[in-house]
Amino acid sequence: MTEQAIKPASDHIDIADAERRIKAILIGSIGNLVEWYDFYAYTAFALYFAPAFFPGNDPVVQQLNVAVVFAATFLMRPLGGWFFGYLADHFGRRISLTLSVVFMCFGSLIIALTPTYATIGFAAPVILALARVIEGLSLGGEYGASATYLSEVADPKHRGFYSSFQYVTLIGGQLTAIIVLLLLQKVFLTPEELKAWGWRIPFAIGAALAIFAAVMRRNLHETEAFEEAKKVVKPTGSITNLLRYPRELLLVVGLTAGGTAAFYTFTTYMQTFVKLSVGLTEDQTTFVIFGTLIFATILQPIYGAISDKIGRKPLLIFFGVAGTLATVPLLMTLKETKSPFMAFILICCAWLFVAGYTSINAVVKAELFPTNVRALGVGLPYAITVSIFGGTAPAIALYFKTIGHEEWFYYYLAGVIFLSLIIYSTMRDTKHASAMHRHE
């Protein structure tokens, strides 16, 4: 696919081309949803399985241990970003996407089958950490390959809209995990059964869904951009070749830092926050998070479509300014409220500016790099940055809470967003200066 719009000879070809693009985006997105469902099942069911792996009576300490394991998985994401980025740039986007979801299947299956601490002792949390490392490796590659694929499959005029479905399905994965949680909580199991063995069910479901997604991804067509690039330059996907673009690499790091910290705060950590800090019940927590994630999902394509009209940079600057100024008062107000409805409204307010990053960050990164290093260029620096600022967000927040200074995290988050705002203000608008048509 080139930067120039394809001009088919007839309306029939127009329709066929649109159907082909939409089908590819749906299949790619469904695989993305399954991967993120598997990943988020960990946090959705953390309140139930934490005692099985981490003995003790303090729920804050148990959740801190869960968060540390969550953060540890991010150490593998840069390796996953390199490995799957290499596969995507050297052998094609399809094989990278298919293999990454197979890795996720393996990780989920391990968690579903691992004995508890009471049965095998310290080996239980070690095996849990190993499974999460495998899942981290998978997700490290999923982001770059998926962002590249969706951006290349989309037509140039609607690239922001189509690529926003990466985060639609990413958030959709967490929504699916919560739906499974609600069904198990309200329909099929008692709280005692969930804590005893029921928490294994979502991981078994995730492994089965991952196999289904892998089969679907095998039938994806390769992108035209990759096929055209092979005719112009020999595929490498090497880090040496990637280092020819130091400015772009630094831009990915800078524009990701604040956004990923905010995203993991208002998704992964928020469930723990409204339960332990706001003081909502488990049921209230589940419904509040579920509702806010639906709201966030709706925002993604809307913001993506807006970026196709006005550019990517205005949305990024909006996120940076609003996030810097509003994060501290918003989280302080949220902590003091005892109303589930007010908690829902406040988190939705946060999503109004966080979506300015999440909806378009994938396409912005894809538009920075030429085709032959795009997947690696998007995936590797992103994975490194997420490991530093995203995966650690819940652990940092809980650490500050354990030492009695939870509000320090609010200022930390606002500060990281401000650092990214500096990058947003100085970078070019990739919609108007895109590298999508370049094969170097």
Secondary structure, 3 states (H helix, E strand, C coil): CCCCCCCCCCHHHHHHHHHHHHHHHHHHHHHHHHHHHHHHHHHHCHHHHHHHHCCCCCHHHHHHHHHHHHHHHHHHHHHHHHHHHHHHHHCCHHHHHHHHHHHHHHHHHHHHHCCCHHHHCCHHHHHHHHHHHHHHHHHHHHHHHHHHHHHHHCCHHHHHHHHCHHHHHHHHHHHHHHHHHHHHHHHHCCHHHHHHCHHHHHHHHHHHHHHHHHHHHCCCCCCHHHHHHHHHCCCCCCHHHHCCCHHHHHHHHHHHHHHHHHHHHHHHHHHHHHHHCCCCCHHHHHHHHHHHHHHHHHHHHHHHHHHHHHCCHHHHHHHHHHHHHHHHHHHHHHHHCCCHHHHHHHHHHHHHHHHHHHCCHHHHHHCCCCHHHHHHHHHHHHHHHHHHHHCCHHHHHHHHHHCCCCHHHHHHHHHHHHHHHHHHHHCCCCCCCCCCCCCC
